[in-house]
């Protein structure tokens, strides 16, 4: 540790030496100067704590030397030594800055005491100056804003950083109080804290608050405010340290926003919805009103998402969210529950009818066409509504009941809304019960397989079968697939269930082959979750190896929409399955958004026409045209075509006449247990097919009239001539007969139940263009009938009561037209338009 240094300035050499020796003994380092000039020179060269100055120096007056010392070296303490001091000189020395003065001869102990105290004060003053300098630098240059406030919290002094933070100049803040730049919501707490600091209740206060910048922007700060007092405890000023935390606040706000909002649509998520719903219920309780919760689900969204990809699905969700939000008030809550589900919460509901009006408004808004890239899409929504307090006293109950009502809307055909009822709650409980039992059904061996034959439409023989799962629960009874398959898919149970189906179907097919039956192809459906399993191909290979079934006798049916979800991954998986040697069928063909390029890309063996196109194939020209186009498309790509859901002879014959390869449906057999299916194999059961004539029949006529007397009269006349006569009292029966038989001429009444004769014959023109069509009418509208003749809908028309000879001639001519068209290979109406 460095010694304190004392300079002795005195012209008395003996005194200088004596004093120097004494001070050295006491641990001081000393310097000695014989006059003022030398003393000042020493001060310029050495740091000195204390200087003793004799007032009677030979070159300069002692007071002048003292004055120069305090001017040039203010941190150096000074003690004046004099042998003839006057009161005036002592006071002048003190005024100039001397610590004290001593009169010669002085007591050594007194001198040492003065020296020690002078140096202590010099060091204290130096430390204070250094501290003040450090404070000044921190105040002026520090990274934090600093403010000095008076008792009235008016700015006394601010630093550069605070000015930079707030945008104010120092002189601008000097005319303001801190309240002037504080956010109005924070002023009351500020005032309270200042009063507590003044009262001594707290030593300091630290809080986060908001300043308002000069430009009006909000500035978040962390403020530490302390009262500064003197030694007596009297208040001097407030000192505030101000840290800009705006960036942290923005980050926290972003985190909070992300935690409470859906990233895709920016709507409130489940977390915020729960809070908003709670606040809404508090509000309606205070105002004794009603609230409504709408649970909205987009119909068939998963199909679009899987077919066109997640990017298209996400854009559709964002548009739907915007449309729902625009349908409600700004004070209402619209939240995304997850997936394609949205929730709307409204308050101030006067009556349930208002909820119905809003639901209709939302439904209409959502159902407007969407244009996304090259796709023009339409999507509808199903809405469930629960009302507070009738349908629940808390948020979770209202949500659950609105969800149940939404499922009811789905069951009612979608694109509608339903209010919650107790019956729906019972169904929700039933669904939970079913899920509980479904989770144990596999291990308890409650599943069984039924098999539906697939029949070749050329030979009529059974060529394959589709395995279809059934569930026989001891507690719940028989449960059809349409009640539990979707639940299994949702819960993920479809994966082990699907593996069980595949294992048992392969084993059963091998068992029938081992029993000597002709080898057949077993078709098994793959669920979406199964298809997305990475180890699917390995699992199929393992099952084939375990069962011993040849891979060529296993056919995997893959739903069309699965391929569109991720075509690249789907291609890889299909190639793996194809490498095993199994057959592949595109199931539900025509219900998705597939393109020819995708159909050509995937190596399928067969396409299956969905039953939705088969159902009206004999009576709806559009369904028939679609089915014919699918058959032609499949054959052009060298694929076999099978149609499912065939329930009538007419459907079967129509598809067969257009070269569909195979059929499956109740017309031949419902799905049956294994013993019944094996019985069909033993009996060699087959489809009875009518022999196709090489040429068109010129002796079959169909009479369509709902009046039995009219039909009987026509029959009597035509029987004489030996025609094969078919009769129908309705359009529905006539469509079926036309599909199942080769009819040359049809005679139909204009007035039939449900459809006019002209409309009926116009549809026959599209479905069976080779059949010649004659109209009978008792109330002719000549303009309509003439137009129908021009358009080729009818060949001739006759007015009731008809002339037998004229009718007979018209029928004979009609059959001639029919034969001529057949022989020429052209439309028989080409010459009669």
JOBEL-V900811 format. One record per pair of residues at least 4 apart in sequence whose C-alpha atoms are under 7 Angstrom apart, sorted by the first residue. I is the first residue (numbers start at 1). J is the second residue. Records with the same first field share a line. If there is no record, write none. Layout:
I=J, J
This chain:
3=27, 28, 29
4=28, 29, 49
5=28, 29, 30, 48, 49, 50
6=28, 29, 30, 31, 48, 49, 50, 51
7=30, 31, 32, 48, 50, 51, 52
8=16, 31, 32, 33, 51, 52, 53
9=32, 33, 34, 35, 36, 39, 52, 53, 54
10=16, 33, 34, 35, 53, 54, 57
11=34, 35, 57, 58
12=16
13=17
14=18
15=19
16=20, 32
17=21
18=22
19=23
20=24, 30
21=25
22=26
23=27, 28
24=28, 29, 30
33=38, 39
34=38
35=39, 57, 58, 59
36=40, 57, 59, 60, 65
37=41
38=42
39=43
40=44
41=45
42=46
43=47, 48
48=76
49=76, 77, 119, 122
50=76, 77, 78, 119
51=77, 78, 79
52=78, 79, 80, 81
53=62, 79, 80, 81
54=62, 80, 81, 82
55=61, 62, 63, 80, 81, 82
56=61, 62
57=61, 62
60=64, 65
61=65
62=66
63=67, 93
64=68
65=69
66=70
67=71, 96
68=72
69=73, 74
70=74, 97
75=122, 126
76=122
77=98, 99, 118, 119, 122
78=98, 99
79=98, 99, 100, 101
80=98, 100, 101, 102
81=101, 102, 103, 104
82=102, 103, 104
83=103, 104
85=89, 90, 103
86=90
87=91
88=92
89=93
90=94, 101
91=95
92=96
93=97, 98
94=98, 99, 100
99=118
102=106
106=111
107=111
108=112
109=113
110=114
111=115
112=116
113=117
114=118
115=119
116=120
117=121
118=122
119=123
120=124
121=125
122=126
123=127
124=128
125=129
126=130
127=131
128=132
129=133
130=134
131=135
132=136
133=137
134=138
135=139
136=140
137=141, 142
138=142
139=146, 159
140=159, 160
143=161
144=161, 241, 242, 243
145=159, 161, 162, 241, 242, 243
146=158, 159, 162, 240, 241, 242
147=155, 157, 158, 159, 239, 240, 241
148=155, 156, 157, 158, 237, 238, 239, 240
149=153, 154, 155, 156, 237, 238, 239
150=154, 155, 156, 237, 238
151=237
153=177, 178
154=176, 177, 178
155=173, 174, 176, 177, 178
156=174
158=162, 170
159=163
160=164
161=165
162=166
163=167, 168, 169, 170
166=213, 214
167=213, 214
168=172, 173, 214
169=173
170=174
171=175
176=180
178=182
179=187
181=211, 212
182=186, 187, 210, 211, 212
183=187, 210, 211, 212
186=190, 209, 210
187=191
188=192
189=193
190=194
191=195
192=196
193=197
194=198
195=199
196=200, 201, 202
197=201, 202, 203, 204, 227
203=226
204=225, 226
205=224, 225, 226
206=223, 224, 225
207=222, 223, 224
208=221, 222, 223
209=220, 221, 222
210=218, 219, 220, 221
211=218, 219, 220
212=216, 217, 218, 219
213=217, 218, 219
219=246
220=244, 245, 246
221=242, 243, 244, 245, 246
222=242, 243, 244, 245
223=240, 241, 242, 243
224=240, 241, 242
225=238, 239, 240, 241
226=238, 239, 240
227=235, 237, 238, 239
228=235, 236, 237, 238, 239
229=233, 234, 235, 236
230=234, 235, 236
245=249
246=250
247=251
248=252
249=253
250=254
251=255
252=256
253=257
254=258
255=259
256=260
257=261
258=263
260=268, 269, 271, 272
261=266, 267, 268, 269
262=266, 267, 268, 269, 336
264=318
265=318, 321
267=334, 335, 336
268=272, 273, 334, 335, 336
269=273, 335, 336, 337
270=274, 337
271=275
272=276
273=277, 335
274=278, 395
275=279
276=280
277=281, 345, 395
278=282, 395
279=283
280=284, 347
281=285
282=286
283=287
284=288, 289, 290, 291, 347, 348
285=289
289=348, 349
290=347, 348, 349, 350, 387, 388, 389
291=346, 347, 348, 349, 387, 388
292=345, 346, 347, 355, 385, 386, 387, 388
293=343, 344, 345, 346, 385, 386, 387, 398, 399, 402
294=343, 344, 345, 383, 384, 385, 386, 402
295=342, 343, 344, 383, 384, 385, 402, 403, 406
296=341, 342, 343, 381, 382, 383, 384, 406
297=340, 341, 342, 381, 382, 383
298=340, 341, 379, 380, 381, 382
299=379, 380, 381, 382, 414
300=304
301=305, 340
302=306
303=307, 561
304=308, 313
305=309, 310, 312, 313, 565
306=561, 562, 564, 565
307=561, 562, 564, 565, 592, 593
308=312, 564, 565
309=313, 564, 565, 566
310=314
311=315
312=316
313=317
314=318
315=319
316=320
317=321, 340
318=322
319=323
320=324, 366
321=325
322=326
323=327, 365, 366
324=328, 362, 366
325=334
327=361, 362
328=332
332=345, 346
333=344, 345, 346
334=343, 344, 345
335=342, 343, 344
336=341, 342, 343
337=341, 342, 343
352=356
353=357
354=358
355=359
356=360
357=361
358=362
359=363, 417
360=364
361=365
362=366
363=367, 380, 381
364=368
366=380, 381
367=378, 379, 380
368=378
369=376, 377, 378
370=376, 377, 378
371=375, 376, 377
372=376
380=415
381=414, 415
382=406, 409, 410, 414, 415, 416, 417
383=406, 409, 416, 417, 418
384=402, 403, 404, 405, 406, 409, 417, 418, 419, 420
385=402, 405, 418, 419, 420
386=391, 398, 401, 402, 419, 420
387=391
388=392, 393
389=393
391=398
392=397, 398
394=398
395=399
396=400
397=401
398=402
399=403
400=404
401=405, 420, 425
402=406, 420
403=407
404=408, 424, 425, 428
405=409, 418, 419, 420, 424
406=410, 418
407=411
408=412, 418
409=413, 414, 416, 417, 418
410=414
420=424
421=425
422=426
423=427
424=428
425=429
426=430
427=431
428=432
429=433
430=434
431=435
432=436
433=437
434=438
435=439
437=441
440=444
441=445, 446, 447
442=446, 447, 497
446=471, 472, 473
447=469, 470, 471, 472
448=469, 470, 471
449=467, 468, 469, 470, 673
450=467, 468, 469, 470, 671, 672, 673, 674
451=465, 466, 467, 468, 671, 672, 673, 674, 677
452=465, 466, 467, 669, 670, 671, 672
453=462, 464, 465, 466, 664, 669
454=462, 463, 464, 465, 662, 663, 664
455=460, 461, 462, 463, 464, 662, 663, 664
456=460, 461, 462, 463, 661, 662, 663
457=656, 661, 662, 663
460=686, 687, 688, 689
461=686, 687
462=686
463=520, 521
464=520, 521, 522
465=521, 522, 523
466=522, 523, 524
467=505, 522, 523, 524
469=481
470=480, 481
471=478, 479, 480
472=477, 478, 479
473=477, 478
479=483
481=485
484=488
485=489
486=490
487=491
488=492, 493, 494
489=493, 494
493=497
494=498
495=499, 529, 530
496=500
497=501
498=502
499=503
500=504
501=505
502=506, 524
503=507, 543
504=508
505=509
506=510, 544, 547, 549
507=511, 547
508=512
509=513, 522
510=514, 547, 548, 549
511=515
512=516, 517
513=517, 518, 519
517=681
520=553
521=553, 554, 555
522=553, 554, 555
523=554, 555, 556, 557
524=555, 556, 557
525=556, 557, 558
526=530, 531, 556, 557, 558
527=531
528=532, 562
529=533
530=536
531=536
535=539
536=540
537=541, 576, 577
538=542
539=543
540=544
541=545, 580
542=546
543=547
544=548, 549, 550, 551
551=580, 581, 582
552=581, 582, 583
554=582, 583
555=582, 583, 584, 585
556=583, 584, 585
557=584, 585, 586, 587
558=585, 586, 587
559=586, 587, 588
560=586, 587, 588, 589, 592
561=565, 592
563=567, 570
564=594
566=570
567=571
568=572
569=573
570=574
571=575, 602
572=576
573=577
574=578
575=579
576=580
577=582
578=582
583=605
584=604, 605, 606
585=604, 605, 606, 607, 608
586=604, 606, 607, 608
587=607, 608
588=608, 609, 610
589=607, 608, 609, 610
590=609, 610
594=598
595=599
596=600
597=601
598=602
605=639, 640
606=639, 640, 641
607=634, 639, 640, 641, 642
608=641, 642, 643, 644
609=642, 643, 644
610=614, 643, 644
611=615, 644, 645
613=617, 623, 627
614=645, 646
616=620, 623
617=623, 624, 651
618=624, 650, 651, 735, 736, 739
619=735
620=624
621=625, 763, 766, 767
622=626
623=627
624=628
625=629
626=630
627=631
628=632, 658
629=633
630=634
631=635, 641, 660
632=636
633=637
634=638, 639, 640, 641
635=639, 640
640=661
641=660, 661, 662
642=660, 661, 662, 663
643=662, 663, 664
644=663, 664, 665
645=664, 665, 666
646=651, 652, 663, 664, 665, 666, 667
647=665, 666, 667
648=652, 667
649=653, 667, 740
650=654, 736, 737, 739, 740
651=655, 739
652=656
653=657, 739, 740
654=658, 739, 740
655=659, 660
656=660
665=669, 670
666=670
668=687
672=676, 677
673=677
674=678
675=679
676=680
677=681
678=682
679=683
680=684, 685
681=685
696=822
697=742, 743, 744
698=744, 815, 819
699=723, 724, 744
700=723, 724, 725, 743, 744, 745
701=723, 724, 725, 726, 743, 744, 745, 746
702=725, 726, 727, 743, 745, 746, 747
703=711, 726, 727, 728, 746, 747, 748
704=727, 728, 729, 730, 734, 747, 748, 749
705=711, 728, 729, 730, 748, 749, 752
706=729, 730, 752
707=711
708=712
709=713
710=714
711=715
712=716
713=717
714=718
715=719
716=720
718=722, 723
719=723
728=733, 734
730=734, 752
731=735, 760
732=736
733=737
734=738
735=739
736=740
737=741
738=742, 743
743=771
744=771, 772, 815, 818
745=771, 772, 773, 814, 815
746=771, 772, 773, 774
747=773, 774, 775
748=757, 774, 775, 776
749=757, 775, 776, 777
750=756, 757, 758, 775, 776, 777
751=756, 757
752=756, 757
755=759, 760
756=760
757=761, 775
758=762, 788
759=763
760=764
761=765, 773, 793, 794
762=766, 793
763=767
764=768, 769
765=769, 793
769=827
770=818, 827, 828
772=795, 814, 818
773=794, 795
774=794, 795, 796, 797
775=794, 796, 797, 798
776=797, 798, 799, 800
777=798, 799, 800
778=799, 800
781=785
782=786
783=787
784=788
785=789
786=790
787=791
788=792, 793, 794
789=793, 794, 795, 796
790=833
791=833
792=829, 833
798=802
802=807
803=807
804=808
805=809
806=810
807=811
808=812
809=813
810=814
811=815
812=816
813=817
814=818
815=819
816=820
817=821, 828
818=822, 828
819=823
820=824, 828
821=825, 826, 827, 828
822=826
829=833
